[in-house]
Amino acid sequence: MSQLVIKESRREERFKNKERRGKFEIIADVLSVAREGAKKTQIVYKANLNFKIVSEYLSFLEVKGFIGNTSRDYTTTEKGEKFLRIYKEMEELLA
């Protein structure tokens, strides 16, 4: 729960300052949303992206094995979880 609050406040802070996200940050946001399984629409809204961009990222992440698609739900794979762990470690090192 505390990680979610921290992530939400980082998002709010970034949007206030109108900072653009990099590819890795977008990937981390998409994978985080899909951890418990999510529909494309949920990913669009929770990761603050549009459908075109989400479709591109989901295709890329599926091909690379970071995300799985079961009917309409997308779920983060073990490889995607590993990415999130490493990404979090990098964020902490840079903080």
TORGU-833449 format. One record per residue: residue number from 1; residue in one letter; x negated, y negated, z of N, C-alpha, C in turn. Coordinates in steps of 0.2 Angstrom, whole numbers, always signed. Layout:
BEGIN
+--------+-------+-------+-------+-------+-------+-------+-------+-------+-------+-------+
: vodren : vexdo :    nx :    ny :    nz :   cax :   cay :   caz :    cx :    cy :    cz :
+--------+-------+-------+-------+-------+-------+-------+-------+-------+-------+-------+
:    NUM :     A :     X :     Y :     Z :     X :     Y :     Z :     X :     Y :     Z :
...
+--------+-------+-------+-------+-------+-------+-------+-------+-------+-------+-------+
This chain:
BEGIN
+--------+-------+-------+-------+-------+-------+-------+-------+-------+-------+-------+
: vodren : vexdo :    nx :    ny :    nz :   cax :   cay :   caz :    cx :    cy :    cz :
+--------+-------+-------+-------+-------+-------+-------+-------+-------+-------+-------+
:      1 :     M :    -4 :    +6 :    +0 :    +0 :    +0 :    +0 :    -4 :    -6 :    +0 :
:      2 :     S :   -10 :    -6 :    +4 :   -14 :   -12 :    +4 :   -17 :   -14 :    -2 :
:      3 :     Q :   -19 :    -8 :    -6 :   -22 :    -9 :   -12 :   -18 :   -13 :   -17 :
:      4 :     L :   -11 :   -11 :   -17 :    -6 :   -14 :   -21 :    -5 :   -21 :   -20 :
:      5 :     V :    -5 :   -23 :   -13 :    -5 :   -30 :   -11 :   -11 :   -34 :   -14 :
:      6 :     I :   -17 :   -31 :   -13 :   -23 :   -34 :   -15 :   -22 :   -35 :   -23 :
:      7 :     K :   -21 :   -30 :   -27 :   -20 :   -30 :   -34 :   -15 :   -36 :   -36 :
:      8 :     E :    -9 :   -36 :   -32 :    -4 :   -40 :   -34 :    -6 :   -48 :   -33 :
:      9 :     S :   -10 :   -49 :   -28 :   -12 :   -56 :   -26 :   -18 :   -58 :   -31 :
:     10 :     R :   -22 :   -53 :   -34 :   -27 :   -54 :   -39 :   -23 :   -56 :   -45 :
:     11 :     R :   -18 :   -53 :   -47 :   -14 :   -54 :   -53 :   -11 :   -61 :   -53 :
:     12 :     E :    -8 :   -63 :   -47 :    -5 :   -69 :   -46 :   -10 :   -75 :   -47 :
:     13 :     E :   -16 :   -74 :   -44 :   -22 :   -78 :   -44 :   -24 :   -80 :   -51 :
:     14 :     R :   -25 :   -74 :   -55 :   -27 :   -74 :   -62 :   -22 :   -78 :   -66 :
:     15 :     F :   -15 :   -77 :   -65 :   -10 :   -80 :   -69 :   -10 :   -88 :   -67 :
:     16 :     K :   -11 :   -90 :   -61 :   -11 :   -97 :   -59 :   -17 :  -100 :   -63 :
:     17 :     N :   -23 :   -97 :   -63 :   -29 :  -100 :   -66 :   -29 :   -99 :   -74 :
:     18 :     K :   -24 :   -95 :   -76 :   -23 :   -94 :   -83 :   -29 :   -90 :   -86 :
:     19 :     E :   -32 :   -86 :   -82 :   -38 :   -82 :   -84 :   -36 :   -77 :   -89 :
:     20 :     R :   -39 :   -75 :   -94 :   -38 :   -70 :   -98 :   -41 :   -63 :   -96 :
:     21 :     R :   -38 :   -58 :   -97 :   -40 :   -51 :   -95 :   -45 :   -48 :  -100 :
:     22 :     G :   -50 :   -45 :   -98 :   -54 :   -41 :  -103 :   -51 :   -34 :  -104 :
:     23 :     K :   -53 :   -31 :  -109 :   -51 :   -24 :  -111 :   -51 :   -19 :  -105 :
:     24 :     F :   -56 :   -19 :  -101 :   -56 :   -15 :   -96 :   -51 :   -16 :   -90 :
:     25 :     E :   -50 :   -22 :   -89 :   -45 :   -24 :   -84 :   -38 :   -22 :   -87 :
:     26 :     I :   -37 :   -23 :   -93 :   -30 :   -21 :   -96 :   -29 :   -14 :   -95 :
:     27 :     I :   -35 :   -10 :   -97 :   -34 :    -3 :   -97 :   -33 :    -1 :   -89 :
:     28 :     A :   -36 :    -4 :   -85 :   -35 :    -2 :   -77 :   -28 :    -4 :   -75 :
:     29 :     D :   -25 :    -9 :   -78 :   -18 :   -11 :   -76 :   -14 :    -6 :   -79 :
:     30 :     V :   -15 :    -4 :   -85 :   -10 :    +1 :   -88 :   -11 :    +8 :   -85 :
:     31 :     L :   -17 :   +10 :   -83 :   -18 :   +17 :   -80 :   -15 :   +16 :   -73 :
:     32 :     S :   -15 :   +11 :   -69 :   -13 :   +10 :   -63 :    -5 :   +11 :   -63 :
:     33 :     V :    -2 :    +7 :   -68 :    +5 :    +8 :   -68 :    +8 :   +15 :   -70 :
:     34 :     A :    +4 :   +18 :   -74 :    +6 :   +25 :   -76 :    +4 :   +31 :   -71 :
:     35 :     R :    +1 :   +29 :   -65 :    -1 :   +34 :   -60 :    +4 :   +39 :   -58 :
:     36 :     E :   +10 :   +36 :   -57 :   +16 :   +40 :   -55 :   +21 :   +42 :   -60 :
:     37 :     G :   +19 :   +40 :   -66 :   +23 :   +41 :   -72 :   +27 :   +35 :   -74 :
:     38 :     A :   +27 :   +33 :   -80 :   +30 :   +27 :   -81 :   +32 :   +27 :   -89 :
:     39 :     K :   +38 :   +24 :   -90 :   +40 :   +23 :   -97 :   +37 :   +17 :  -100 :
:     40 :     K :   +36 :   +16 :  -107 :   +33 :   +11 :  -110 :   +35 :    +4 :  -108 :
:     41 :     T :   +42 :    +3 :  -107 :   +45 :    -3 :  -105 :   +42 :    -5 :   -98 :
:     42 :     Q :   +42 :    +0 :   -93 :   +39 :    -2 :   -86 :   +32 :    -4 :   -87 :
:     43 :     I :   +28 :    -1 :   -91 :   +21 :    -3 :   -92 :   +20 :   -10 :   -95 :
:     44 :     V :   +25 :   -11 :  -100 :   +25 :   -18 :  -103 :   +26 :   -23 :   -97 :
:     45 :     Y :   +31 :   -22 :   -93 :   +33 :   -27 :   -88 :   +28 :   -28 :   -82 :
:     46 :     K :   +26 :   -22 :   -80 :   +21 :   -22 :   -74 :   +14 :   -23 :   -76 :
:     47 :     A :   +12 :   -22 :   -82 :    +5 :   -24 :   -84 :    +5 :   -30 :   -87 :
:     48 :     N :   +11 :   -34 :   -88 :   +11 :   -40 :   -91 :    +8 :   -40 :   -98 :
:     49 :     L :   +11 :   -36 :  -102 :    +9 :   -36 :  -109 :   +15 :   -35 :  -114 :
:     50 :     N :   +14 :   -36 :  -120 :   +19 :   -35 :  -125 :   +19 :   -28 :  -128 :
:     51 :     F :   +25 :   -26 :  -131 :   +25 :   -20 :  -134 :   +20 :   -18 :  -139 :
:     52 :     K :   +18 :   -23 :  -143 :   +13 :   -21 :  -148 :    +6 :   -20 :  -145 :
:     53 :     I :    +4 :   -24 :  -140 :    -2 :   -23 :  -137 :    -2 :   -16 :  -133 :
:     54 :     V :    +4 :   -15 :  -129 :    +4 :    -9 :  -125 :    +4 :    -3 :  -130 :
:     55 :     S :    +7 :    -3 :  -135 :    +7 :    +3 :  -140 :    +0 :    +4 :  -142 :
:     56 :     E :    -4 :    -1 :  -144 :   -11 :    +0 :  -146 :   -15 :    +3 :  -140 :
:     57 :     Y :   -14 :    +1 :  -134 :   -18 :    +3 :  -128 :   -16 :   +10 :  -127 :
:     58 :     L :    -9 :   +12 :  -127 :    -7 :   +19 :  -125 :   -10 :   +24 :  -130 :
:     59 :     S :   -10 :   +22 :  -137 :   -12 :   +26 :  -142 :   -20 :   +28 :  -141 :
:     60 :     F :   -24 :   +22 :  -139 :   -31 :   +23 :  -138 :   -32 :   +27 :  -132 :
:     61 :     L :   -28 :   +26 :  -126 :   -29 :   +30 :  -120 :   -27 :   +37 :  -121 :
:     62 :     E :   -22 :   +38 :  -125 :   -20 :   +45 :  -126 :   -25 :   +49 :  -130 :
:     63 :     V :   -28 :   +46 :  -135 :   -33 :   +49 :  -139 :   -39 :   +51 :  -135 :
:     64 :     K :   -41 :   +46 :  -131 :   -47 :   +47 :  -126 :   -46 :   +52 :  -120 :
:     65 :     G :   -40 :   +53 :  -119 :   -38 :   +58 :  -114 :   -37 :   +55 :  -107 :
:     66 :     F :   -36 :   +48 :  -107 :   -35 :   +45 :  -100 :   -28 :   +44 :   -98 :
:     67 :     I :   -23 :   +46 :  -103 :   -16 :   +45 :  -101 :   -13 :   +51 :  -105 :
:     68 :     G :    -8 :   +54 :  -102 :    -4 :   +59 :  -105 :    +3 :   +57 :  -107 :
:     69 :     N :    +6 :   +59 :  -112 :   +13 :   +57 :  -113 :   +18 :   +63 :  -113 :
:     70 :     T :   +22 :   +64 :  -109 :   +27 :   +69 :  -108 :   +34 :   +66 :  -110 :
:     71 :     S :   +37 :   +68 :  -115 :   +43 :   +65 :  -118 :   +42 :   +57 :  -118 :
:     72 :     R :   +45 :   +54 :  -114 :   +45 :   +46 :  -114 :   +41 :   +43 :  -108 :
:     73 :     D :   +38 :   +48 :  -104 :   +34 :   +45 :   -98 :   +27 :   +46 :  -100 :
:     74 :     Y :   +23 :   +41 :   -97 :   +16 :   +41 :   -98 :   +13 :   +42 :   -91 :
:     75 :     T :    +8 :   +46 :   -90 :    +5 :   +48 :   -84 :    -3 :   +48 :   -85 :
:     76 :     T :    -6 :   +45 :   -80 :   -13 :   +44 :   -79 :   -16 :   +51 :   -78 :
:     77 :     T :   -21 :   +53 :   -82 :   -24 :   +60 :   -82 :   -29 :   +60 :   -76 :
:     78 :     E :   -33 :   +65 :   -75 :   -38 :   +65 :   -70 :   -44 :   +61 :   -73 :
:     79 :     K :   -45 :   +61 :   -80 :   -50 :   +57 :   -83 :   -48 :   +50 :   -82 :
:     80 :     G :   -42 :   +48 :   -82 :   -40 :   +41 :   -81 :   -41 :   +39 :   -74 :
:     81 :     E :   -40 :   +44 :   -69 :   -41 :   +42 :   -62 :   -48 :   +41 :   -61 :
:     82 :     K :   -52 :   +45 :   -64 :   -60 :   +44 :   -63 :   -62 :   +37 :   -66 :
:     83 :     F :   -59 :   +35 :   -71 :   -60 :   +28 :   -74 :   -58 :   +23 :   -69 :
:     84 :     L :   -52 :   +24 :   -66 :   -50 :   +19 :   -61 :   -54 :   +19 :   -55 :
:     85 :     R :   -57 :   +24 :   -52 :   -61 :   +25 :   -47 :   -68 :   +21 :   -48 :
:     86 :     I :   -71 :   +22 :   -54 :   -77 :   +19 :   -56 :   -76 :   +11 :   -57 :
:     87 :     Y :   -70 :   +10 :   -60 :   -68 :    +3 :   -61 :   -68 :    -1 :   -54 :
:     88 :     K :   -65 :    +2 :   -50 :   -64 :    -1 :   -43 :   -71 :    -2 :   -40 :
:     89 :     E :   -75 :    +3 :   -40 :   -82 :    +2 :   -38 :   -85 :    -4 :   -41 :
:     90 :     M :   -85 :    -4 :   -47 :   -88 :   -10 :   -51 :   -85 :   -17 :   -48 :
:     91 :     E :   -79 :   -17 :   -48 :   -76 :   -23 :   -45 :   -78 :   -25 :   -38 :
:     92 :     E :   -79 :   -20 :   -34 :   -82 :   -21 :   -27 :   -89 :   -23 :   -27 :
:     93 :     L :   -93 :   -21 :   -32 :  -100 :   -23 :   -32 :  -101 :   -30 :   -35 :
:     94 :     L :   -96 :   -32 :   -39 :   -96 :   -39 :   -42 :   -93 :   -44 :   -38 :
:     95 :     A :   -89 :   -42 :   -33 :   -86 :   -46 :   -28 :   -90 :   -50 :   -24 :
+--------+-------+-------+-------+-------+-------+-------+-------+-------+-------+-------+
